[in-house]
């Protein structure tokens, strides 16, 4: 269990959050306000990381995914969060063939503000995650049935003469039965906003899943480190478009994905 503890405190990944003041996910929504983010991803892979972290040839992997993320402020300290997606994927490795077409994990959560002042925020999110039933060990991370998640978030932004800078860091643990930690996530976003309309973001994601038993088969532990870079533009008040790409740079028992994505952001 020492492995998940070490990786859960290395904060290296994040979500796609853009607001008019370059605030990130640690900031709660004001009462009665919210935002909706829809993102479409396209990815493929020609290699897969084995149990020794080596990238070995893979016959083929493709995935298309559309996600919807919603935040709704209930009070100034409580925000409702919903996150779900639909994906289609194809996996080929030697004589092994796997296809999936259906819903991805669905997250329903409550985010509570624990500290908030100008340019700084911390919060905690409690979520229930409904499993997607996608149980292919090479493409499904953080699996293991429905789970509970506890996530800590911290964000800070600063205005300078060169533009606005911000970071958003997150760390999360998941459990199925509260007897052990089944998976860990960590996240960091670094953002730079040179003007009111433009935003550049560097993002990194670290996911770790403990050894699990699925349908009577022992699934080994998995690790995935992914980096993304993106550019976002505000095209009208409260409306944004984001374009970016990503790459799995390090992993264990997981495909080495390359991805492109587009996102649309609406604040209300």
N, C-alpha and C positions, 0 to 999 in steps of 0.2 A: 504493500500500500504506500510505500515511501515515494514511488514514482509519481503518483497523481498529486501528492502533497507538494513536491518540488515544482511540478509543472503548473499547478494551480496558482502559485504565488508569482510566477514569471508572467507579468501582464503584457501580452503581445498580440492584440487583435481588437476588432470593434465592429459596430454596425454603421450603416450609411446615414448619418444624421447631418443635416444642413439646415440652419435657421438663419434669420436675417442678421443675427449677431454672432454667427459661427458657434452657437451653443451645440452641445452634443447630447448623448443619451442620458447623462446623469441629471439633466435639468428636467424637472417635472413640468407638465402643462398647467397653465392657469385654469381655474375653475371655469367650465363652459367652453374652453378652447381645446383644440386638438390638431392632429395631422394624420394624413394617410399617405403611405409610401407604397408604390407598386414597382416591383423590380423583376426584370426578365433576364435569365442567365442562359448562356449556351457554352457547353464545355466538351472537351474530348481528351483522350489520353492514349498514348502509345506505349506507356511504361507503367509498372506497378512496383511499389516498395514492398520488399519481402520482410521476413521476420528479423533480418539482420540490418535493416534500413538501406539495403541496396536497391537501386532502381533497375529492374529487369524487364525485358521486352514483354509487351502485352499485345495480344492480337487486335483488340479494339475496344474502345469505350466512348460512348456519346451520351450526353444528357442535355435536356432542355427543361427549364424550371421557371415558373412564375410564382412570385411571392407577394403577399399583401401584409403590410404592417400598419397597425392602427394604434394611436394614442388618444385618450379622451380624459381631459381634466375633470375630476369630480369636485375636488377642493384644491386649494393652492398647495396642499401637501400630499394629496392622493391622486394618482393617475391610473386609469385602467389601460391595460396593454393587451393587444391581440396580435398574433403572428401565425400565419399559415401559408401553405403553398401547394402547388400541383406540379408533378414532375413526370417526365417520360425519359427512360434510360435504357440503353442496350449495352451489355457487357459480354465480351468474348475473350476467352483465355484457353488456348488449346482446344480440346473437345468440349470445354465447359461453355454453356450459353445461358444467359440470364437476361430477362426483359421485365421491366416494371412500368406500369402506367397507372398512376393514382395519386392520392393525397400524400403530402409530406407531413412531418410532425406538426401538430397544432398546439400553440402555446397560449394560455390564458393567464394573465398575471395582474398583480397589484403592485405598483411602484410607490414607495413612501419616501418623501423627502426627509433627510436627516440633517442636512445643513444647506443653507442657501444664502448667498450674498452676491453682490455685484462681481461677476467674473469668476465665481467659484460655486460648485455644488457637489453634494454627495447624496446618494440615495440607496435604498435597498429594495429589491424586487423579489416577491414571492410568486412562483408560477406553478401551474399544473400543466404537464406536457403529455398530450395524447400521442401514442406511438403510431407511426405511419404503417406498420406491419411490413416494412421493407427490411428483410433480414439477410441480405447478401453481405457477407463480412467484408468484401473488398470495396464496397461502395457506400455502406451505411455505417456511419459513426454515431456514437451516443445512443445506441439502440438499447433494448432490454425491456420492452413493455412501457406502459404509462409510468411517468416519473414526476417527482417533485423537484423543483429547482430553487435554490437560493442564490441570488446574484447581488454583488456589491458593485456600485458604480461611483466614479469620481471624475469630475471634469473641471477644467479651468480654461479661461480665455483671456487674452490680453490685447489691447489696442496699442499699436505703435505707429510711428510715422511711415513705416514701410507697409502697413496693412495690419490685419488682425490675425493672430495665431491662437490655436486652441489644441488641447488634447482631451481625449476621453478614454479612460481605462476601466476595464470591467474584469471581474473574476467570478466564476460560478461553479457550484457543485450540484450534482444531480444524484438522487437516490430513488430507488423503487420501493423500499420497505423500511427506510430509516435505520436499518441495521448496519449498512455499510455504504460507502460512497461508490457509485457505479461509474461515474464519469466526471470529468472536469473540463472547464473551458476558461480561456483567458483572452483578453482583447485589448488592443491599443489602436487608436486613430490619432494621427497627427494632421492638423489642417492649417492651411494658409489661405487667407482671403485678401488678395491685393487690392480689390475694389469691391464695391457694394454688390456687384452682380456675379463675380467669379470666385470660385473656390477650388483649390487643389488639395487632395487628400491622399495620404499614404496610410494604408491599413494592413494589419497583420492579425492572423487568427491562429490560435493554438487550441487543438482539441485532443483530449485523451480519454480513452475508454478502457475500463478494466476487462480482464478475461471474463467471458460470459458463456452461458449454455443456451443455445437456440435450437429448438426442435430436437433435443437429444444430442446435438453436436457441440463440442467445445470450441468456442471462438476465441482466438488469442487476443491479447491486448493490442490496441491500435493507437497510433499517434499521427497527427496531421498538423503541419505548419504551412499556412498559406499566406502569401503576400499579394496585395492589390494596390493599384494606383488608379485614381479617377479624377475627372474634371467635371465640375458642375457649374451651371449657369442659371441665374434667375431671369426668366423671360417675361414675367409679369409679377406684380405684388403677390406674395404667397405661393408662387408657382416656380418649380425648379425642374431642370432636366440634368441627368448625370450619365456620363459615359465612362467606362473603365474596363480594365482587364486584370486577370489574376493568374497565379501559378502556385501549385503545391511545390514547395521548395525542399521539404523534408518530410519523411513519414515512415510508418511501419504498418504493414498489412493493409495498405490503402492505395488506391490508384493515384497516379501523378497527373492531376488535372491541369489543363490550360483553359481559361475561360474569358469570355467577353460578356458585358452586361450593360443594360440601360435601365435607368430608374426615373420615375416621375414622382414628384413631391407636391403635396397640396396641404397648405395650412388653412385652418378655418377658426 
